Amino acid sequence: MLSAGAHPPTDIRDRLRRDHEDVLAELEQLRADGEAQSLPLLARLRRLWVIHALAEETVVYRALEGLEGEARKRADERFVEHELVEGLFDKLSRSRPGSSEWMARLGVARELIRRHIETEHEDLFAQLAERYDEQGLADLGSQFTDARSKLMLLEEAKAA
């Protein structure tokens, strides 16, 4: 029984969806805002992405270790996609906001992130549902939240 004001545990898939929506919203804001705001927005987006990716790799991908065949191949691709997006953010941070190179890299990053999210929602969420019951999914959600919180603290300490 939950205490007054307590929230029920949240399924890992809901937490991932929320993170994905936040990253896409930040990406759209970056695309829409003027050049003067681009670098601070990029830094914030990059931070969101890194924290999400590391927490996801640590908790979710680890929870699905031992997959075979096509599922294993797709899991490996997710790690590579995280790295590719981080590399694009790195190159964007060294490019002139608003330039054709900047816009091209931003467009590629957007499409890569969208594809990554779509396949996670289709494949990863189904794999989680096959392996975990409602309580297991909630436990993973809590572990993911804890991992994100710790990573946020580390990022804040690095920035200070």
C-alpha positions as CSV (number, residue, x, y, z in Angstrom):
1,M,0.0,0.0,0.0
2,L,1.3,3.4,-0.9
3,S,1.5,6.2,1.7
4,A,-0.4,9.4,1.2
5,G,1.2,11.4,-1.6
6,A,3.3,8.5,-2.8
7,H,3.2,7.6,-6.5
8,P,3.0,4.1,-7.8
9,P,6.2,2.7,-9.3
10,T,6.6,3.7,-12.9
11,D,7.2,1.1,-15.6
12,I,10.6,1.5,-17.3
13,R,9.0,1.9,-20.7
14,D,7.1,5.0,-19.4
15,R,10.3,6.5,-18.1
16,L,12.1,5.8,-21.4
17,R,9.3,7.3,-23.3
18,R,9.4,10.5,-21.2
19,D,13.2,10.8,-21.7
20,H,12.8,10.3,-25.4
21,E,10.1,13.0,-25.6
22,D,12.4,15.4,-23.6
23,V,15.3,14.8,-26.0
24,L,13.1,15.3,-29.1
25,A,11.6,18.5,-27.6
26,E,15.1,19.8,-26.9
27,L,16.2,18.9,-30.4
28,E,13.2,20.7,-31.9
29,Q,13.9,23.8,-29.8
30,L,17.5,23.7,-31.0
31,R,16.4,23.6,-34.6
32,A,13.9,26.4,-34.1
33,D,15.9,28.8,-32.0
34,G,18.3,31.5,-33.3
35,E,22.0,31.0,-33.6
36,A,22.7,33.0,-30.4
37,Q,21.0,30.3,-28.3
38,S,22.3,27.3,-30.2
39,L,25.4,26.4,-28.2
40,P,23.8,26.6,-24.8
41,L,20.8,24.6,-26.1
42,L,23.2,22.1,-27.7
43,A,25.0,21.7,-24.4
44,R,21.7,21.0,-22.6
45,L,20.6,18.5,-25.2
46,R,23.9,16.8,-25.2
47,R,23.8,16.5,-21.4
48,L,20.2,15.0,-21.6
49,W,21.3,12.5,-24.2
50,V,24.5,11.4,-22.4
51,I,22.6,10.9,-19.1
52,H,19.8,9.0,-20.8
53,A,22.2,6.9,-22.9
54,L,24.4,5.9,-20.0
55,A,21.5,5.1,-17.7
56,E,19.8,3.1,-20.4
57,E,22.9,1.1,-21.2
58,T,23.6,0.5,-17.5
59,V,20.1,-0.6,-16.5
60,V,18.0,-1.5,-19.5
61,Y,20.5,-3.0,-21.9
62,R,22.1,-4.9,-19.1
63,A,18.7,-6.3,-18.1
64,L,18.4,-7.8,-21.6
65,E,21.8,-9.3,-21.7
66,G,21.9,-12.8,-23.1
67,L,19.6,-12.1,-26.1
68,E,20.3,-14.3,-29.1
69,G,20.2,-13.8,-32.9
70,E,18.5,-10.8,-34.4
71,A,17.7,-9.4,-30.9
72,R,21.4,-9.5,-30.0
73,K,22.4,-7.7,-33.2
74,R,19.8,-5.0,-32.6
75,A,21.1,-4.6,-29.0
76,D,24.6,-4.1,-30.3
77,E,23.3,-1.5,-32.8
78,R,21.8,0.5,-30.0
79,F,25.2,1.1,-28.4
80,V,26.6,2.2,-31.7
81,E,23.7,4.6,-32.2
82,H,24.4,6.2,-28.8
83,E,28.0,6.7,-29.8
84,L,27.1,8.1,-33.2
85,V,24.8,10.7,-31.8
86,E,27.4,11.7,-29.2
87,G,29.9,12.1,-32.0
88,L,27.5,14.3,-34.0
89,F,26.9,16.5,-30.9
90,D,30.7,16.8,-30.5
91,K,31.1,17.9,-34.1
92,L,28.1,20.3,-33.7
93,S,29.8,21.9,-30.7
94,R,32.8,22.7,-32.9
95,S,30.7,24.0,-35.9
96,R,29.3,27.4,-36.5
97,P,25.6,27.5,-35.5
98,G,23.4,28.1,-38.4
99,S,26.0,27.1,-41.0
100,S,25.1,24.6,-43.7
101,E,27.4,22.1,-42.0
102,W,25.7,22.7,-38.6
103,M,22.2,22.2,-40.1
104,A,23.3,19.1,-42.0
105,R,24.7,17.5,-38.8
106,L,21.7,18.5,-36.8
107,G,19.4,16.9,-39.4
108,V,21.4,13.7,-39.3
109,A,21.4,13.7,-35.5
110,R,17.6,14.2,-35.5
111,E,17.0,11.4,-37.9
112,L,19.3,9.0,-36.1
113,I,17.7,9.8,-32.7
114,R,14.2,9.4,-34.2
115,R,15.1,6.0,-35.7
116,H,16.7,4.9,-32.5
117,I,13.6,5.8,-30.5
118,E,11.2,4.2,-32.9
119,T,13.1,0.9,-32.9
120,E,13.4,1.0,-29.1
121,H,9.7,1.5,-28.8
122,E,9.0,-1.4,-31.2
123,D,11.8,-3.9,-30.3
124,L,13.2,-3.1,-26.9
125,F,9.8,-2.5,-25.2
126,A,8.6,-5.8,-26.5
127,Q,11.7,-7.6,-25.2
128,L,11.2,-6.0,-21.8
129,A,7.5,-7.1,-21.7
130,E,8.5,-10.7,-22.6
131,R,11.2,-10.9,-19.9
132,Y,9.6,-8.9,-17.0
133,D,6.3,-8.8,-15.2
134,E,4.7,-5.6,-14.0
135,Q,6.8,-5.5,-10.8
136,G,10.0,-6.2,-12.7
137,L,9.3,-3.4,-15.1
138,A,8.6,-1.0,-12.2
139,D,11.8,-2.2,-10.5
140,L,13.8,-1.4,-13.7
141,G,12.0,2.0,-13.8
142,S,13.3,2.7,-10.3
143,Q,16.8,1.6,-11.1
144,F,16.8,3.7,-14.3
145,T,15.7,6.8,-12.3
146,D,18.4,6.2,-9.7
147,A,21.0,5.8,-12.3
148,R,19.9,9.0,-14.0
149,S,20.0,10.9,-10.7
150,K,23.5,9.8,-10.0
151,L,24.7,10.7,-13.5
152,M,23.1,14.1,-13.2
153,L,25.0,14.7,-10.0
154,L,28.2,13.7,-11.7
155,E,27.5,16.0,-14.6
156,E,26.8,18.9,-12.3
157,A,30.0,18.2,-10.4
158,K,32.0,18.2,-13.6
159,A,30.3,21.5,-14.7
160,A,31.1,23.2,-11.4
